[in-house]
Amino acid sequence: MSTIVEISIPADEFALGRALQSDSQLQIELERIVPTGTAVFPFFWAWGDTIGQFETAVRDEPAIQDLTRLDSFSDGTLFRAVWNEEITGFVRGIEEANATVMEANGTADGWTFHLRFPAQEQMSSFQSFCRREGITVEVHRVYSLQEMTTQQLRTLTPAQQETLVTAYEEGYFERPRDITLEVLADELKISPQAVGGRLRRGYSNLIAGSFRSLEE
């Protein structure tokens, strides 16, 4: 059974993190994708007011072979990065362990990753790699996808679950959003105010359920 691990690393342990040192306000979100060789982490979003400064720093990073702006919005930009063939450090560890990045975000203060490993052996291999390379990794939580899904869904009412699932499938949580609250309300045949209320209560219940599972 696959295992999901939530970890954090210092900003300077990751190439994109090193580029963030000059701007403490910028935030980075990696697009979820299965790593395949040097295609690991090909797409990421940068959010903030000084993206140009960050872009220059990324282009100067030795681990990055090429960087392309794919799309820009008022407060964010989508980039495509091509990594050098000789990937080192944290990125190499993820690649060698055949891990999948489920979620990743970072600031100048550090990075948080949710990594899915095919089996316990790969997770142990990744941990050994980090120790060998001197990479500081703090493990916050280890769980299975089934455990996470079951525990979290138990905290939701059927209406909240329907609203959250529909919002996710229609792209309401994307940046920029693929659907407005009003259109989402039309699909669910309820008012926008009711949709907003279900989302807020659903968020609250999911967060409360996550904290309870951490305490168990």
DABEL-V671932 format. One record per pair of residues at least 12 apart in sequence whose C-alpha atoms are under 7 Angstrom apart, sorted by the first residue. I is the first residue (numbers start at 0). J is the second residue. Records with the same first field share a line. If there is no record, write none. Layout:
I: J, J
This chain:
0: 117, 118
1: 115, 116, 117, 118, 143
2: 115, 116, 117, 118, 119, 142, 143
3: 113, 114, 115, 116, 141, 142, 143, 144
4: 113, 114, 115, 140, 141, 142
5: 112, 113, 114, 138, 139, 140, 141
6: 111, 112, 113, 136, 137, 138, 139
7: 110, 111, 112, 136, 137, 138
8: 109, 110, 111, 135, 136, 137
9: 108, 109, 110
10: 107, 108, 109, 110
12: 89, 134
13: 89
14: 60, 62
15: 57
16: 105, 106, 107
18: 53, 56, 57
19: 53, 106, 107
20: 107
22: 107
23: 106, 107
24: 47
25: 45, 46, 47, 106
26: 45, 46, 47, 105, 106
27: 43, 44, 45, 46, 104, 105, 106
28: 43, 44, 45, 103, 104, 105
29: 42, 43, 44, 103, 104
30: 42, 43
31: 100, 101, 102
32: 99, 100
33: 99, 100
34: 94, 99
36: 94
37: 82, 84
38: 81
41: 79, 80, 81
42: 78, 79, 80
43: 77, 78, 79
44: 75, 76, 77, 78
45: 75, 76, 77
46: 74, 75, 76
47: 74, 75
48: 74
62: 82, 83, 86
63: 80, 81, 82, 83
64: 81, 82, 83
65: 80, 81
66: 78, 79, 80, 81
67: 79, 80
88: 132
92: 125, 128
93: 125
96: 121, 122, 124, 125
97: 116
98: 114, 115, 116, 117
99: 114, 115, 116
100: 113, 114, 115
101: 113, 114, 115
150: 208
151: 205, 208, 209
154: 204, 205, 208
155: 201, 204
159: 197, 198, 201
162: 197, 198
163: 198
166: 183
